[in-house]
Each structure stands twice: as structure tokens, then as C-alpha cells.
């Protein structure tokens, strides 16, 4: 950079009087922000990043309420490409959301840190020539626009932004209008990605709250310390609430997964989900709230799914059909009949797992992982570890097990073990269907013609105890010959009754958490399904390499 500057000055450029803009493509764009910040920010009027972006390390500011904000000191235009196989469009969508949409002052952010996307162009489309480097050719996707057209589209965005900055007319500047229209157009195109990330509770929008909320069984008179174990009592079933600075839970789990598990069609979803054959016409509504936690957490308290409404902490509502001397029978929340309805308030628990690091990845606890923020790897969670209440538990809480216990085999047991349906697989199919329904028409046509299809396979067996499920991953089995990827969940379920004394800490005999009525699933994030259809699912048949 210094050599180029020196050369330009030697040719007559008045550096102090010139309007200087810096720019970079791909790796050049990746290093440019640091270079400019450390050595030239006082000289630069702006920076242009092509097929690259401002990394999360520049998201250092916060609002007065703690919401993270970008603070890069130099105005920056980011331009991505729809079919970029190295700097994926999902990462550009993250940039647009965090830099502009999520800004405390979006009207100024759209001018200071704008983001646009060139439809149909790939990573090498920003450059010129006939032979991209081998690595680029083998990982980039196929461009659908010619070099001349692609360059003209990029130049139009760059020119509009530079001219707007130079004109310095904020009110009636046609260049600002042109640039803002392009950002708005890009936002509409990228909205399905933002919607998918929002459903996932994407950690790079906001980190998990990981709160320790008290549940309804909390009694201040008992004190805060739980004897023997050292855990705090009455927090197993507490629900995190999203704040300005963190995400309380995963909307996909609460709004889709739990209703599907219960045999209830989620709101705003066109697919129909039939209840178990023995109960074909249920009038049950599920009001679920999810909380983000590590599923293997034990201290200060484990976090478990729960149907609320009983006044005893060890009760699993409705398990009257499972009489046991260890605990008194729990009464159902409702007495569901032919002409009655039942609304159940349910807490679920979810943990993200991301590909960019291990089980204890820092993505869940920090705003950035700068060394891995390249845009090359998939961004969406590779699985959602979801703790749900079983369909059996839901039915019995609604009053269907008063005279006779609801059969777990009929409601929850996977087909491979003699059951009637793969409940986790049904939820994963819903994630695929949701993603397919969000694809723009041209994107849907492309994936239908060239994409490696996602197929849900049978739910798999896992260990007999919770730890076996925790470490048993969602299967992602590629078959390049068939052009498919088989997605298989790993469930873990328990009968809806307490086999031993349990609870949250009311007495010495209730030291073990109640494990009744669980149906845990390894879930496919709708964001991962969508990201696959946009980028990774095209790598088999639609790369730039001949």
C-alpha cells in the first residue's frame, strides 16, 4: 500500500488534497480494515470491501442497554455476491443485519456501513480473466452473470456511494437515493436468511442469555442454598427472557418443534401434523417458551423441560395413570373432552452447536471469534440439542390419561423400536419444508435442478442415559451418487412418571431431578437447511470448476 501511495505521489497526486478511498477483494478485503485502522484511517474518506466484510472484531460498541454495535471509524461499503462460494452470502446477510438493520441509528448506518449483494455473481466475478486460482475454482459456485455485466453492477454501487460521499448533500442527493435503494433491495433478498437465523436464535446476532431464572416453585423462606449438592433450588424450570443484549431462547424450538412434538400444527405453518391414531381430534394449544442453556449443565442447576400448572415441584402434570408410591399422583392441567380446549404452558431447553469450534465453543459466550470469521465455513448451527416434553406428557397433562395411561409406544417411540412415528424426524422435515418455502423463485429453481437434496431418515437409537444423547450428534450422511444428504435425529425419551423420589429440593429425599415425560431431539436448524440450499448443497453439481 505504501509503495502504491508513493508511486501515485511521484506521478503528481496531491495526497493531502485528494479524496482517498481504499478497497480490497477477498483476502485483500479481509486485511484492509486492520491496515486502515492502524496506519491510514486519517487519510481515508472510505473503504470498499468486495467479496469480504468487516469482521466481528469491529463489533465493539454497545447501546446504553448493552446491544452490540459496529464501531469501525471509516465509512465502509460492503458488496457481496449471491453465488460466492468462499465468502458466503449468509455472512453478508449477517453484516447487513448487524451493521444496518440492528444499528441503534439505521438511517445513518445505511450510509456509513452499507451492504449490497450482486445477484447471480460468484466470488471470482469481482476479478477478471479466464482462469481463477485452483482453490477458488474448486470452491466457488457457478456465476450466472458475465464478467462485463457483473463488473458494471459492482461499479454502479461503488460509484453511487463514492459520489454521495463526495457530494456531501444529505437531503436531496440522487446518489444517496440510488445507494439506499440498493441496500433496501438487498435487505429484501436477504430477509429469508435473517428470518432463518432469527428462528435459530443465531449467536452472532445476539449471544445466549444463559440466565438462571427462578421458577414458580421458588420459596424465599427456604433460603438459597441447596444442601448436600450445593445447587441453587427452584431454577430447573425457569425461563429466560430475551433482553436487548442477549437471546433468551430458540424460537424454532418453542414455536415449531414443541407444537409438532405435541401433535399440534405450529402457527403460520402450512403443513399439517396429525395426532397419534388413538387421539385423532385433540383441541390442545401449546404455548411454549424456550431457554438457551448448555444441556450438560448441572451447576448451579440443570435445566429441564416442564409443563407448568401444578403446585408441587416434582409433579409431571397428568401422570395419574402411573401410580407410584414414591410421589402422590399429579393431577392433569385440563380435563379435555369432546367440546373443550386445553392450553398448556411449556418450558423447553435448547443448546446451539456450531461448526467453527468445539462443544464448549466461545461463540455462545462472546460476540466474535475473529480468527475464524472468514465467511467460508457454514454459519448456522450444525445441530440444536433440544429438550422437549413428550407427546405422552402433553396428552396426559391435557387430561387424556385419567382413567388409563397414554401409551408411550403409540405417542413417542420411534418406528425402529416399534413405535408409530419418528417425532424428531417430523420436526426436521418441517425445518426442510420451511427453508424450501423461503427460497426466492430463481434460487428454488437452481436448487431443484442442481442441489443435493435433504432427506430425513429414521430416528436413531442412542444410549440409555442422558449423557449418551448429549454426545450423540445429528447425522448428516452425504450420498453423492444419489445426490442426497440423509439427516437423522437422535431422540432420548422417558415415560411420563417418576420412578423414584425426586424434585428440586423440598426435602432430603428429593435431591435428584425428576426425569419423567421427556422427549429430547437433535434438531436440524432451519437456518442450516436454508444455508445448505443457498450454498453448500450446490457444491456437488454447480461449482465454478469445469
Secondary structure, DSSP 8 states (H G I E B T S, - for coil): -HHHHHHHHHTT--TTTS-EEEEEETHHHHHHHHHIIIIITTTEEEEEEES----GGG--EE-TT--EE---SS-EEEEEEEE-SSS-HHHHHHHHIIIIITSTTHHHHHHHS-EEEEEEEESGGGS-SS---HHHHHHSB--SS-HHHHHHHHHHHHHHHHHHHHHT-SSS-HHHHHHHHHHHHHHHHHHHHHHHHHHHT-TTTS-B-------TT--GGG-S--TTT---SS-TT-----BTTBB-S-HHIIIIIHHHHHT---TT--------TT--S--EEEEEEEEE--TT--SS-----EE---SSTT--TTGGGS-BTTB-----S----TT--EEEEEEEEEEEE-TTS-TT-GGGTSS--GGG-SS-S--S-SEEEEEEE-HHHHHHHTTTTSSS---HHHHT--GGGT-S--HHHHHHHHHHHHHHHHS-HHHHHHHHHH--EEEE---B---SSHHHHHHS--EEEEETTTTEEEEE-B-EE--SS-SS---SSSSGGG-S---TTEEEEEE--HHHHHHHHHTGGGTTT-BS--
